C-alpha cells in the first residue's frame, strides 16, 4: 500500500515481509498529513493470533519525506520494533520509540529530543542547538555528537567518537563512558556512577 498526499515529495509505503503472505502486515496505516512544516504518520499495530516467534515476519513501514525544513516527530507504542531515520536537516527532530532501538544517519536539527525507553541508539551524526537523549537501559553509540547544550543519559554504555559543544553532560548508570575526542568551550560533565571513563582527546577551556 502506498499513500501520496498533495505534497509531491512525501510518500509512505507499507511492505510485506517475503514470508508473511499469511500474516499480512503488523501495521495499519491510519493517515499521513502535513501541516506547519511537520509530517505526521499515524499507524496502529495489527494484533494476530500467531505464536510470538512468527510475529517477527511482519512487514516494514517506510516514510519518505524531504530531508530539509521538515520537522520529524516519531512516536511508537511500547515494544513496537526498531526504527531507522536517514536524514533530517535544518528542522526539529523528536523520537520516542517505546523501547524500540533507533538508528540515525545524519541529524542536523534545531532541537533534537530522543527517548528510547530501553532501546539502543546508534548513529553517524546527531547535531543540534539543543540535544537531549535518554535511553534507560539502551546503549548509545554515536560517531559525532554536536550541541550548544547537549545531554546523554543512559543506564548502559555510552560510546561517542567525537563530542563538540558549549555545555555537554554524559551520564551512564554504572557502565562505561568512552569518548574519542571531547571539545567543549564552556563545560563538560561525565558521570558514570562507578563505570570506567575513557577520553582519548580533550580540548576546550574547562
Secondary structure, DSSP 8 states (H G I E B T S, - for coil): -EE--SSTT-EEEEE--TT-TTT--SEEEEEEEEETTEEEEEEEE----S-GGGGGG--EEEEE--SBS-EEEEE--TT---EEEEEEEEEEEEEE-TT--EEEEEEEEEEEEEE-TT--EEEEEEEEEEEEEE-TT--EEEEEEEEEEEEEEESS-EEEEEEEEEEEEEEESSS-EEEEEEEEEEEEEEE-TTS-EEEEEEEE--
